[in-house]
């Protein structure tokens, strides 16, 4: 499953630079699918297509947040999610709304980085 940041986040920012997929953003910050990836175009669940540099709405205005569609739990890069490893308050936890198998996470990692 993808990782999420709970509302216990103290906004220290330790997690953001650790993400190999650039899936972590500061609260209120817009994001793009292309940031930190090799994606050229993304087809969303509703069939809409977006470009890699198309600005997306922040998931949270208050706390750091993780874009689940870009989170691979660091599979293909590290043995454990690096955001959780460096979080001083343990607020980077598995997101029960995005359960994925190891194979699915590795496939997503390959898709994000055109491997």
N, CA, C and O atoms as CSV, one atom per row, in Angstrom:
chain,resi,resn,atom,element,x,y,z
A,1,UNK,N,N,0.829,-1.176,0.000
A,1,UNK,CA,C,0.000,0.000,0.000
A,1,UNK,C,C,0.876,1.242,0.000
A,1,UNK,O,O,2.033,1.192,0.416
A,2,UNK,N,N,0.341,2.324,-0.453
A,2,UNK,CA,C,1.062,3.587,-0.435
A,2,UNK,C,C,1.177,4.064,1.015
A,2,UNK,O,O,0.501,3.554,1.909
A,3,UNK,N,N,2.025,5.025,1.219
A,3,UNK,CA,C,2.207,5.627,2.534
A,3,UNK,C,C,1.403,6.926,2.583
A,3,UNK,O,O,1.228,7.593,1.562
A,4,UNK,N,N,0.924,7.276,3.756
A,4,UNK,CA,C,0.228,8.544,3.963
A,4,UNK,C,C,0.842,9.238,5.169
A,4,UNK,O,O,1.492,8.605,6.001
A,5,UNK,N,N,0.631,10.539,5.252
A,5,UNK,CA,C,1.105,11.317,6.390
A,5,UNK,C,C,-0.114,11.715,7.208
A,5,UNK,O,O,-1.053,12.317,6.687
A,6,UNK,N,N,-0.094,11.379,8.478
A,6,UNK,CA,C,-1.231,11.664,9.349
A,6,UNK,C,C,-1.204,13.122,9.816
A,6,UNK,O,O,-0.226,13.838,9.603
A,7,UNK,N,N,-2.294,13.544,10.455
A,7,UNK,CA,C,-2.381,14.923,10.947
A,7,UNK,C,C,-1.532,15.145,12.198
A,7,UNK,O,O,-1.580,16.222,12.794
A,8,UNK,N,N,-0.761,14.146,12.598
A,8,UNK,CA,C,0.198,14.319,13.688
A,8,UNK,C,C,1.513,14.912,13.174
A,8,UNK,O,O,2.439,15.145,13.951
A,9,UNK,N,N,1.590,15.152,11.876
A,9,UNK,CA,C,2.783,15.718,11.238
A,9,UNK,C,C,3.134,17.057,11.885
A,9,UNK,O,O,2.263,17.896,12.116
A,10,UNK,N,N,4.413,17.242,12.171
A,10,UNK,CA,C,4.880,18.503,12.758
A,10,UNK,C,C,5.503,19.410,11.692
A,10,UNK,O,O,6.113,20.426,12.021
A,11,UNK,N,N,5.350,19.046,10.429
A,11,UNK,CA,C,5.848,19.841,9.295
A,11,UNK,C,C,7.347,20.120,9.369
A,11,UNK,O,O,7.809,21.215,9.050
A,12,UNK,N,N,8.086,19.115,9.792
A,12,UNK,CA,C,9.541,19.289,9.880
A,12,UNK,C,C,10.209,19.201,8.511
A,12,UNK,O,O,11.284,19.766,8.311
A,13,UNK,N,N,9.582,18.499,7.566
A,13,UNK,CA,C,10.131,18.392,6.218
A,13,UNK,C,C,11.196,17.332,6.032
A,13,UNK,O,O,11.780,17.244,4.951
A,14,UNK,N,N,11.472,16.523,7.042
A,14,UNK,CA,C,12.517,15.508,6.929
A,14,UNK,C,C,12.212,14.481,5.848
A,14,UNK,O,O,13.129,13.940,5.231
A,15,UNK,N,N,10.946,14.212,5.618
A,15,UNK,CA,C,10.541,13.173,4.674
A,15,UNK,C,C,10.710,13.568,3.207
A,15,UNK,O,O,11.074,12.737,2.375
A,16,UNK,N,N,10.450,14.813,2.901
A,16,UNK,CA,C,10.380,15.253,1.501
A,16,UNK,C,C,11.615,14.916,0.674
A,16,UNK,O,O,11.470,14.326,-0.397
A,17,UNK,N,N,12.834,15.264,1.120
A,17,UNK,CA,C,14.000,14.968,0.279
A,17,UNK,C,C,14.347,13.481,0.191
A,17,UNK,O,O,15.150,13.082,-0.652
A,18,UNK,N,N,13.755,12.670,1.047
A,18,UNK,CA,C,14.050,11.238,1.057
A,18,UNK,C,C,13.295,10.461,-0.009
A,18,UNK,O,O,13.673,9.333,-0.324
A,19,UNK,N,N,12.237,11.036,-0.574
A,19,UNK,CA,C,11.373,10.310,-1.508
A,19,UNK,C,C,12.000,10.202,-2.895
A,19,UNK,O,O,12.234,11.223,-3.542
A,20,UNK,N,N,12.277,8.984,-3.363
A,20,UNK,CA,C,12.893,8.806,-4.680
A,20,UNK,C,C,11.934,9.085,-5.841
A,20,UNK,O,O,12.366,9.180,-6.989
A,21,UNK,N,N,10.643,9.215,-5.549
A,21,UNK,CA,C,9.647,9.461,-6.591
A,21,UNK,C,C,9.111,10.888,-6.576
A,21,UNK,O,O,8.232,11.227,-7.368
A,22,UNK,N,N,9.627,11.719,-5.691
A,22,UNK,CA,C,9.124,13.079,-5.503
A,22,UNK,C,C,7.603,13.039,-5.320
A,22,UNK,O,O,6.862,13.752,-5.997
A,23,UNK,N,N,7.160,12.196,-4.395
A,23,UNK,CA,C,5.736,12.033,-4.113
A,23,UNK,C,C,5.300,12.800,-2.875
A,23,UNK,O,O,4.114,12.809,-2.544
A,24,UNK,N,N,6.234,13.443,-2.185
A,24,UNK,CA,C,5.927,14.152,-0.935
A,24,UNK,C,C,6.040,15.650,-1.164
A,24,UNK,O,O,7.014,16.140,-1.735
A,25,UNK,N,N,5.012,16.367,-0.702
A,25,UNK,CA,C,4.946,17.816,-0.902
A,25,UNK,C,C,4.551,18.508,0.389
A,25,UNK,O,O,3.823,17.953,1.211
A,26,UNK,N,N,5.039,19.722,0.556
A,26,UNK,CA,C,4.661,20.547,1.703
A,26,UNK,C,C,3.207,20.957,1.576
A,26,UNK,O,O,2.719,21.195,0.471
A,27,UNK,N,N,2.515,21.040,2.697
A,27,UNK,CA,C,1.116,21.447,2.696
A,27,UNK,C,C,0.911,22.735,1.914
A,27,UNK,O,O,1.660,23.698,2.083
A,28,UNK,N,N,-0.108,22.750,1.055
A,28,UNK,CA,C,-0.419,23.918,0.246
A,28,UNK,C,C,0.349,24.010,-1.055
A,28,UNK,O,O,0.028,24.849,-1.896
A,29,UNK,N,N,1.349,23.173,-1.243
A,29,UNK,CA,C,2.156,23.213,-2.471
A,29,UNK,C,C,1.477,22.415,-3.573
A,29,UNK,O,O,1.009,21.299,-3.348
A,30,UNK,N,N,1.429,22.996,-4.760
A,30,UNK,CA,C,0.923,22.290,-5.923
A,30,UNK,C,C,1.955,21.249,-6.342
A,30,UNK,O,O,3.121,21.337,-5.958
A,31,UNK,N,N,1.528,20.271,-7.126
A,31,UNK,CA,C,2.433,19.214,-7.549
A,31,UNK,C,C,2.161,18.848,-8.995
A,31,UNK,O,O,1.148,19.247,-9.570
A,32,UNK,N,N,3.083,18.076,-9.585
A,32,UNK,CA,C,2.921,17.585,-10.952
A,32,UNK,C,C,3.275,16.099,-10.988
A,32,UNK,O,O,4.039,15.607,-10.157
A,33,UNK,N,N,2.711,15.404,-11.954
A,33,UNK,CA,C,3.057,14.000,-12.146
A,33,UNK,C,C,4.503,13.868,-12.610
A,33,UNK,O,O,5.187,12.910,-12.251
A,34,UNK,N,N,4.965,14.816,-13.400
A,34,UNK,CA,C,6.300,14.724,-13.975
A,34,UNK,C,C,7.422,14.998,-13.002
A,34,UNK,O,O,8.539,14.524,-13.208
A,35,UNK,N,N,7.160,15.751,-11.944
A,35,UNK,CA,C,8.207,16.084,-10.982
A,35,UNK,C,C,8.863,14.844,-10.404
A,35,UNK,O,O,8.211,14.067,-9.708
A,36,UNK,N,N,10.138,14.649,-10.681
A,36,UNK,CA,C,10.875,13.511,-10.148
A,36,UNK,C,C,10.619,12.198,-10.861
A,36,UNK,O,O,11.063,11.149,-10.396
A,37,UNK,N,N,9.906,12.234,-11.992
A,37,UNK,CA,C,9.620,11.010,-12.750
A,37,UNK,C,C,10.002,11.212,-14.208
A,37,UNK,O,O,10.442,12.290,-14.609
A,38,UNK,N,N,9.825,10.158,-14.992
A,38,UNK,CA,C,10.063,10.221,-16.434
A,38,UNK,C,C,8.750,10.192,-17.210
A,38,UNK,O,O,8.752,9.942,-18.415
A,39,UNK,N,N,7.635,10.444,-16.539
A,39,UNK,CA,C,6.331,10.351,-17.193
A,39,UNK,C,C,6.161,11.412,-18.271
A,39,UNK,O,O,6.576,12.560,-18.112
A,40,UNK,N,N,5.543,11.002,-19.365
A,40,UNK,CA,C,5.253,11.911,-20.474
A,40,UNK,C,C,3.789,12.305,-20.495
A,40,UNK,O,O,3.445,13.418,-20.894
A,41,UNK,N,N,2.922,11.388,-20.065
A,41,UNK,CA,C,1.487,11.632,-20.006
A,41,UNK,C,C,0.901,10.632,-19.013
A,41,UNK,O,O,1.381,9.504,-18.899
A,42,UNK,N,N,-0.128,11.051,-18.304
A,42,UNK,CA,C,-0.754,10.189,-17.308
A,42,UNK,C,C,-2.240,10.083,-17.611
A,42,UNK,O,O,-2.913,11.089,-17.839
A,43,UNK,N,N,-2.745,8.855,-17.612
A,43,UNK,CA,C,-4.180,8.647,-17.762
A,43,UNK,C,C,-4.755,8.410,-16.369
A,43,UNK,O,O,-4.373,7.462,-15.683
A,44,UNK,N,N,-5.673,9.279,-15.960
A,44,UNK,CA,C,-6.280,9.194,-14.644
A,44,UNK,C,C,-7.361,8.113,-14.612
A,44,UNK,O,O,-7.756,7.591,-15.654
A,45,UNK,N,N,-7.835,7.784,-13.409
A,45,UNK,CA,C,-8.843,6.739,-13.242
A,45,UNK,C,C,-10.108,7.012,-14.049
A,45,UNK,O,O,-10.777,6.080,-14.493
A,46,UNK,N,N,-10.439,8.299,-14.239
A,46,UNK,CA,C,-11.658,8.637,-14.986
A,46,UNK,C,C,-11.429,8.687,-16.502
A,46,UNK,O,O,-12.332,9.042,-17.259
A,47,UNK,N,N,-10.212,8.329,-16.940
A,47,UNK,CA,C,-9.890,8.306,-18.360
A,47,UNK,C,C,-9.290,9.593,-18.886
A,47,UNK,O,O,-8.785,9.631,-20.008
A,48,UNK,N,N,-9.340,10.648,-18.089
A,48,UNK,CA,C,-8.747,11.920,-18.500
A,48,UNK,C,C,-7.223,11.775,-18.573
A,48,UNK,O,O,-6.618,11.013,-17.818
A,49,UNK,N,N,-6.629,12.517,-19.490
A,49,UNK,CA,C,-5.176,12.488,-19.633
A,49,UNK,C,C,-4.613,13.843,-19.224
A,49,UNK,O,O,-5.171,14.890,-19.552
A,50,UNK,N,N,-3.487,13.800,-18.495
A,50,UNK,CA,C,-2.825,15.033,-18.065
A,50,UNK,C,C,-1.355,14.961,-18.448
A,50,UNK,O,O,-0.750,13.890,-18.479
A,51,UNK,N,N,-0.807,16.118,-18.734
A,51,UNK,CA,C,0.609,16.203,-19.062
A,51,UNK,C,C,1.461,16.169,-17.808
A,51,UNK,O,O,0.959,16.416,-16.712
A,52,UNK,N,N,2.743,15.869,-17.953
A,52,UNK,CA,C,3.620,15.738,-16.794
A,52,UNK,C,C,3.816,17.042,-16.017
A,52,UNK,O,O,4.106,17.013,-14.821
A,53,UNK,N,N,3.659,18.179,-16.687
A,53,UNK,CA,C,3.879,19.459,-16.028
A,53,UNK,C,C,2.586,20.180,-15.663
A,53,UNK,O,O,2.619,21.328,-15.220
A,54,UNK,N,N,1.449,19.513,-15.848
A,54,UNK,CA,C,0.162,20.121,-15.506
A,54,UNK,C,C,0.029,20.201,-13.983
A,54,UNK,O,O,0.142,19.193,-13.285
A,55,UNK,N,N,-0.209,21.396,-13.489
A,55,UNK,CA,C,-0.283,21.647,-12.048
A,55,UNK,C,C,-1.496,20.943,-11.450
A,55,UNK,O,O,-2.603,21.018,-11.983
A,56,UNK,N,N,-1.265,20.253,-10.325
A,56,UNK,CA,C,-2.311,19.532,-9.604
A,56,UNK,C,C,-2.576,20.219,-8.258
A,56,UNK,O,O,-1.686,20.840,-7.677
A,57,UNK,N,N,-3.793,20.097,-7.787
A,57,UNK,CA,C,-4.211,20.707,-6.534
A,57,UNK,C,C,-3.582,19.987,-5.339
A,57,UNK,O,O,-3.516,18.758,-5.325
A,58,UNK,N,N,-3.124,20.734,-4.344
A,58,UNK,CA,C,-2.561,20.085,-3.144
A,58,UNK,C,C,-3.580,19.182,-2.460
A,58,UNK,O,O,-4.773,19.485,-2.449
A,59,UNK,N,N,-3.116,18.085,-1.894
A,59,UNK,CA,C,-3.980,17.179,-1.139
A,59,UNK,C,C,-4.266,17.737,0.251
A,59,UNK,O,O,-5.288,17.411,0.853
A,60,UNK,N,N,-3.367,18.577,0.763
A,60,UNK,CA,C,-3.520,19.152,2.099
A,60,UNK,C,C,-2.984,20.577,2.088
A,60,UNK,O,O,-1.992,20.878,1.424
A,61,UNK,N,N,-3.645,21.433,2.824
A,61,UNK,CA,C,-3.154,22.799,2.966
A,61,UNK,C,C,-2.364,22.982,4.257
A,61,UNK,O,O,-1.647,23.970,4.417
A,62,UNK,N,N,-2.495,22.034,5.173
A,62,UNK,CA,C,-1.884,22.163,6.489
A,62,UNK,C,C,-0.605,21.374,6.682
A,62,UNK,O,O,0.363,21.873,7.256
A,63,UNK,N,N,-0.604,20.122,6.193
A,63,UNK,CA,C,0.493,19.214,6.490
A,63,UNK,C,C,1.157,18.726,5.210
A,63,UNK,O,O,0.583,18.791,4.123
A,64,UNK,N,N,2.387,18.233,5.373
A,64,UNK,CA,C,3.023,17.545,4.247
A,64,UNK,C,C,2.088,16.417,3.822
A,64,UNK,O,O,1.356,15.864,4.643
A,65,UNK,N,N,2.117,16.084,2.548
A,65,UNK,CA,C,1.249,15.027,2.042
A,65,UNK,C,C,1.983,14.205,0.996
A,65,UNK,O,O,2.976,14.643,0.414
A,66,UNK,N,N,1.464,12.996,0.773
A,66,UNK,CA,C,2.046,12.070,-0.193
A,66,UNK,C,C,1.029,11.819,-1.298
A,66,UNK,O,O,-0.128,11.502,-1.024
A,67,UNK,N,N,1.462,11.959,-2.545
A,67,UNK,CA,C,0.619,11.641,-3.696
A,67,UNK,C,C,0.678,10.129,-3.870
A,67,UNK,O,O,1.695,9.587,-4.303
A,68,UNK,N,N,-0.408,9.454,-3.533
A,68,UNK,CA,C,-0.426,7.990,-3.535
A,68,UNK,C,C,-0.100,7.401,-4.909
A,68,UNK,O,O,0.506,6.333,-4.996
A,69,UNK,N,N,-0.494,8.081,-5.968
A,69,UNK,CA,C,-0.217,7.593,-7.315
A,69,UNK,C,C,1.257,7.591,-7.674
A,69,UNK,O,O,1.659,6.956,-8.649
A,70,UNK,N,N,2.072,8.301,-6.891
A,70,UNK,CA,C,3.511,8.333,-7.129
A,70,UNK,C,C,4.289,7.563,-6.061
A,70,UNK,O,O,5.499,7.378,-6.193
A,71,UNK,N,N,3.612,7.118,-5.014
A,71,UNK,CA,C,4.279,6.425,-3.903
A,71,UNK,C,C,4.437,4.948,-4.215
A,71,UNK,O,O,3.475,4.262,-4.560
A,72,UNK,N,N,5.668,4.470,-4.087
A,72,UNK,CA,C,5.959,3.049,-4.292
A,72,UNK,C,C,6.504,2.409,-3.018
A,72,UNK,O,O,7.050,1.307,-3.068
A,73,UNK,N,N,6.364,3.083,-1.882
A,73,UNK,CA,C,6.943,2.624,-0.619
A,73,UNK,C,C,8.447,2.413,-0.772
A,73,UNK,O,O,9.044,1.601,-0.066
A,74,UNK,N,N,9.044,3.144,-1.692
A,74,UNK,CA,C,10.477,3.086,-1.998
A,74,UNK,C,C,10.908,1.764,-2.628
A,74,UNK,O,O,12.105,1.494,-2.733
A,75,UNK,N,N,9.938,0.928,-3.055
A,75,UNK,CA,C,10.263,-0.331,-3.736
A,75,UNK,C,C,11.086,-0.015,-4.978
A,75,UNK,O,O,10.788,0.918,-5.724
A,76,UNK,N,N,12.122,-0.809,-5.179
A,76,UNK,CA,C,13.004,-0.599,-6.318
A,76,UNK,C,C,14.142,0.355,-6.004
A,76,UNK,O,O,15.057,0.529,-6.809
A,77,UNK,N,N,14.084,0.977,-4.821
A,77,UNK,CA,C,15.127,1.920,-4.407
A,77,UNK,C,C,15.729,1.534,-3.054
A,77,UNK,O,O,16.948,1.485,-2.895
A,78,UNK,N,N,14.854,1.262,-2.085
A,78,UNK,CA,C,15.286,0.993,-0.711
A,78,UNK,C,C,14.484,-0.178,-0.144
A,78,UNK,O,O,13.465,-0.569,-0.713
A,79,UNK,N,N,14.938,-0.730,0.962
A,79,UNK,CA,C,14.259,-1.862,1.574
A,79,UNK,C,C,13.060,-1.464,2.415
A,79,UNK,O,O,12.237,-2.314,2.757
A,80,UNK,N,N,12.946,-0.184,2.755
A,80,UNK,CA,C,11.819,0.298,3.545
A,80,UNK,C,C,11.489,1.720,3.125
A,80,UNK,O,O,12.341,2.415,2.572
A,81,UNK,N,N,10.263,2.162,3.381
A,81,UNK,CA,C,9.898,3.545,3.046
A,81,UNK,C,C,10.788,4.533,3.810
A,81,UNK,O,O,10.821,4.537,5.040
A,82,UNK,N,N,11.491,5.352,3.067
A,82,UNK,CA,C,12.434,6.267,3.689
A,82,UNK,C,C,11.755,7.381,4.471
A,82,UNK,O,O,12.307,7.872,5.455
A,83,UNK,N,N,10.556,7.789,4.041
A,83,UNK,CA,C,9.847,8.830,4.785
A,83,UNK,C,C,9.555,8.356,6.200
A,83,UNK,O,O,9.728,9.103,7.163
A,84,UNK,N,N,9.106,7.092,6.321
A,84,UNK,CA,C,8.806,6.532,7.639
A,84,UNK,C,C,10.080,6.373,8.464
A,84,UNK,O,O,10.063,6.557,9.682
A,85,UNK,N,N,11.177,6.034,7.803
A,85,UNK,CA,C,12.438,5.820,8.515
A,85,UNK,C,C,12.975,7.103,9.144
A,85,UNK,O,O,13.605,7.056,10.200
A,86,UNK,N,N,12.731,8.258,8.500
A,86,UNK,CA,C,13.289,9.509,9.024
A,86,UNK,C,C,12.280,10.342,9.815
A,86,UNK,O,O,12.665,11.334,10.434
A,87,UNK,N,N,11.018,9.971,9.810
A,87,UNK,CA,C,9.985,10.768,10.481
A,87,UNK,C,C,10.176,10.727,11.998
A,87,UNK,O,O,10.161,9.647,12.589
A,88,UNK,N,N,10.355,11.885,12.634
A,88,UNK,CA,C,10.593,11.895,14.085
A,88,UNK,C,C,9.346,11.632,14.927
A,88,UNK,O,O,9.461,11.368,16.123
A,89,UNK,N,N,8.153,11.700,14.323
A,89,UNK,CA,C,6.928,11.481,15.096
A,89,UNK,C,C,6.109,10.297,14.571
A,89,UNK,O,O,4.952,10.126,14.955
A,90,UNK,N,N,6.694,9.493,13.709
A,90,UNK,CA,C,6.045,8.295,13.180
A,90,UNK,C,C,4.673,8.561,12.567
A,90,UNK,O,O,3.718,7.830,12.828
A,91,UNK,N,N,4.580,9.610,11.751
A,91,UNK,CA,C,3.284,9.915,11.119
A,91,UNK,C,C,3.229,9.477,9.658
A,91,UNK,O,O,2.232,9.732,8.984
A,92,UNK,N,N,4.266,8.829,9.156
A,92,UNK,CA,C,4.257,8.257,7.805
A,92,UNK,C,C,3.891,6.784,7.963
A,92,UNK,O,O,4.709,5.961,8.374
A,93,UNK,N,N,2.641,6.477,7.625
A,93,UNK,CA,C,2.093,5.142,7.885
A,93,UNK,C,C,1.438,4.592,6.621
A,93,UNK,O,O,1.133,5.356,5.706
A,94,UNK,N,N,1.217,3.273,6.557
A,94,UNK,CA,C,0.515,2.703,5.404
A,94,UNK,C,C,-0.879,3.303,5.238
A,94,UNK,O,O,-1.605,3.502,6.212
A,95,UNK,N,N,-1.237,3.587,3.990
A,95,UNK,CA,C,-2.541,4.172,3.674
A,95,UNK,C,C,-3.513,3.034,3.335
A,95,UNK,O,O,-3.377,2.398,2.291
A,96,UNK,N,N,-4.492,2.775,4.211
A,96,UNK,CA,C,-5.410,1.661,3.962
A,96,UNK,C,C,-6.297,1.852,2.731
A,96,UNK,O,O,-6.903,0.893,2.255
A,97,UNK,N,N,-6.378,3.068,2.216
A,97,UNK,CA,C,-7.173,3.329,1.013
A,97,UNK,C,C,-6.435,2.961,-0.269
A,97,UNK,O,O,-7.042,2.936,-1.339
A,98,UNK,N,N,-5.133,2.673,-0.179
A,98,UNK,CA,C,-4.330,2.349,-1.359
A,98,UNK,C,C,-3.496,1.107,-1.102
A,98,UNK,O,O,-2.270,1.180,-1.015
A,99,UNK,N,N,-4.158,-0.024,-0.982
A,99,UNK,CA,C,-3.460,-1.285,-0.775
A,99,UNK,C,C,-2.916,-1.789,-2.105
A,99,UNK,O,O,-3.655,-1.918,-3.080
A,100,UNK,N,N,-1.627,-2.070,-2.134
A,100,UNK,CA,C,-0.971,-2.560,-3.343
A,100,UNK,C,C,-0.003,-3.673,-2.961
A,100,UNK,O,O,0.608,-3.639,-1.893
A,101,UNK,N,N,0.128,-4.652,-3.839
A,101,UNK,CA,C,1.075,-5.739,-3.607
A,101,UNK,C,C,2.486,-5.256,-3.950
A,101,UNK,O,O,2.667,-4.192,-4.542
A,102,UNK,N,N,3.461,-6.047,-3.572
A,102,UNK,CA,C,4.843,-5.727,-3.919
A,102,UNK,C,C,5.010,-5.651,-5.432
A,102,UNK,O,O,5.695,-4.761,-5.936
A,103,UNK,N,N,4.390,-6.575,-6.158
A,103,UNK,CA,C,4.471,-6.562,-7.621
A,103,UNK,C,C,3.851,-5.287,-8.196
A,103,UNK,O,O,4.399,-4.697,-9.127
A,104,UNK,N,N,2.720,-4.866,-7.648
A,104,UNK,CA,C,2.076,-3.632,-8.118
A,104,UNK,C,C,2.954,-2.413,-7.842
A,104,UNK,O,O,3.057,-1.518,-8.680
A,105,UNK,N,N,3.588,-2.378,-6.668
A,105,UNK,CA,C,4.466,-1.256,-6.338
A,105,UNK,C,C,5.691,-1.224,-7.247
A,105,UNK,O,O,6.112,-0.153,-7.683
A,106,UNK,N,N,6.263,-2.389,-7.534
A,106,UNK,CA,C,7.416,-2.447,-8.442
A,106,UNK,C,C,7.020,-2.067,-9.860
A,106,UNK,O,O,7.796,-1.428,-10.570
A,107,UNK,N,N,5.828,-2.452,-10.277
A,107,UNK,CA,C,5.329,-2.069,-11.596
A,107,UNK,C,C,5.139,-0.551,-11.668
A,107,UNK,O,O,5.460,0.072,-12.681
A,108,UNK,N,N,4.623,0.032,-10.600
A,108,UNK,CA,C,4.444,1.494,-10.559
A,108,UNK,C,C,5.801,2.192,-10.603
A,108,UNK,O,O,5.951,3.212,-11.277
A,109,UNK,N,N,6.779,1.657,-9.899
A,109,UNK,CA,C,8.125,2.238,-9.907
A,109,UNK,C,C,8.691,2.217,-11.318
A,109,UNK,O,O,9.290,3.196,-11.766
A,110,UNK,N,N,8.504,1.111,-12.016
A,110,UNK,CA,C,8.979,0.986,-13.393
A,110,UNK,C,C,8.250,1.985,-14.304
A,110,UNK,O,O,8.877,2.613,-15.157
A,111,UNK,N,N,6.942,2.133,-14.129
A,111,UNK,CA,C,6.141,3.080,-14.915
A,111,UNK,C,C,6.589,4.518,-14.670
A,111,UNK,O,O,6.724,5.296,-15.614
A,112,UNK,N,N,6.818,4.871,-13.415
A,112,UNK,CA,C,7.231,6.238,-13.081
A,112,UNK,C,C,8.588,6.597,-13.673
A,112,UNK,O,O,8.835,7.750,-14.026
A,113,UNK,N,N,9.454,5.614,-13.779
A,113,UNK,CA,C,10.831,5.889,-14.196
A,113,UNK,C,C,11.206,5.234,-15.528
A,113,UNK,O,O,12.388,5.108,-15.851
A,114,UNK,N,N,10.200,4.821,-16.295
A,114,UNK,CA,C,10.407,4.244,-17.634
A,114,UNK,C,C,11.514,3.206,-17.677
A,114,UNK,O,O,12.410,3.266,-18.519
A,115,UNK,N,N,11.440,2.276,-16.778
A,115,UNK,CA,C,12.480,1.227,-16.736
A,115,UNK,C,C,11.988,-0.044,-17.362
A,115,UNK,O,O,12.723,-1.030,-17.416
